[in-house]
């Protein structure tokens, strides 16, 4: 027991390094939050910003420790904010008092975005939201009500309330990522009263984002055979506006954060084949508020090369035959061309001169390349 206490103490010290507590008054209530700046933070550089919302009965400092996202932020140079919900809860439309009924958490988040933009060097086109359980529900509510500010969202063990789905009326296509265990004892995989089942919720976003093709899937290597779980990566794309719906199904997984620093046996098995914080950042790092970002998804596609760039007529593609689909998008998120396996070239004559994004999809991931058409 003493050894466990020491480990938790050291883990907490590591998790809170570089983090500071702040608060301000919103809607007559003092609202608190923690800010973690990445190592080497400089006001001369604009940084992506990730909100990480805690679960019901938890708090900001516990979510910071449990998710271990600070180390991912340090390695990948983004800012993390951990807000505190009033009474350790977020108002996500459940309709009963335990979950903050009547509390304007969307307005609080909007004000917190303004606060971060005023006090730190934040890229306003690269603001994201993720969360655990109740915090995952909150992220889906933000996808519906703050989609003009939140570029993409991710939920771990959370879903979407019937109320959020009923009132959701997005003005843009929002990339969403879900991580969920099939044996979750708290947020049931098949749904519950006022809570959508995970597959039904994914189907909702598949439709909302205008995804046109059936999902692809790939099994994640079972690198940890002792955790009693496996993971399937399931993705829906191409979707309108360059968006995507991505799902990590944790077979046998519980109400836990994959790769989380603490095991909670009463909540079921914790998967160790993936790290949810790392996978969330890989997903976020592909999108801005204006559409796809010209960076690679580390899905095993880094060996693909395209040239010439700038291009006039014919774009050459050097690859190993693993490309399944391709699509070309402009900077506003409009789809211009798409197709299946492209051979070794794509004819670019139909495009007007300008900047585009070429998305190449394989079974293990995707690569997005920024193109200049002359």
FENDA-V67935 format. One record per backbone hydrogen bond with DSSP energy under -0.5 kcal/mol. NH is the residue of the N-H (numbers start at 0). CO is the residue of the C=O. If there is no record, write none. Layout:
BEGIN
NH	CO
NH	CO
END
This chain:
BEGIN
4	0
5	1
6	2
7	3
8	4
9	5
10	6
11	7
12	8
13	9
14	10
15	11
16	12
16	13
18	15
19	34
21	32
23	30
25	23
25	28
28	25
30	23
30	28
32	21
33	81
34	19
35	79
36	17
36	34
40	37
44	41
46	120
47	76
48	125
49	78
50	127
51	80
52	129
53	82
56	87
57	54
62	58
63	59
64	60
65	61
66	62
67	63
70	67
71	67
72	68
73	69
74	70
75	71
76	72
77	72
78	47
79	35
80	49
81	33
82	80
83	31
87	84
88	85
91	89
98	95
99	96
102	99
104	102
107	103
108	104
109	105
110	106
111	107
112	108
113	109
114	110
115	111
116	112
117	113
118	114
119	115
121	119
122	46
123	121
125	122
127	48
128	151
129	50
130	153
131	52
132	155
134	131
135	132
136	132
137	133
138	134
139	135
140	136
141	137
142	138
143	139
144	140
145	141
148	145
149	145
150	126
150	148
151	126
152	174
153	128
154	176
155	130
156	154
156	178
161	193
164	160
165	161
166	162
167	163
168	143
173	171
174	150
174	172
175	243
176	152
177	245
178	154
179	247
181	249
182	252
183	180
187	185
190	187
191	194
194	191
195	159
197	188
198	188
200	196
201	197
202	198
203	199
204	200
205	201
206	202
207	203
208	204
209	206
210	205
211	237
215	234
217	232
219	230
222	220
224	222
226	223
229	250
231	248
232	217
233	231
233	246
234	215
235	244
236	234
238	242
239	208
240	332
241	238
242	239
244	235
245	175
246	233
247	177
248	231
248	246
249	179
249	247
250	229
250	248
252	249
253	268
254	266
255	253
257	255
258	270
259	256
260	65
266	263
267	264
268	251
270	268
275	257
275	273
278	274
279	275
280	276
281	277
282	278
283	279
284	280
285	282
286	283
287	290
288	124
290	287
292	285
294	292
296	365
297	295
298	296
303	300
304	317
306	315
309	371
310	371
314	312
314	345
315	306
315	313
316	343
317	304
318	316
323	360
324	360
325	338
326	358
327	336
328	356
329	333
330	354
332	329
335	327
336	327
338	325
340	323
344	341
345	314
347	312
347	345
348	312
350	347
353	372
355	370
356	328
357	368
358	326
358	356
359	357
359	366
360	324
360	358
361	364
364	361
366	359
367	294
368	357
368	366
370	355
372	353
372	370
373	310
373	371
END
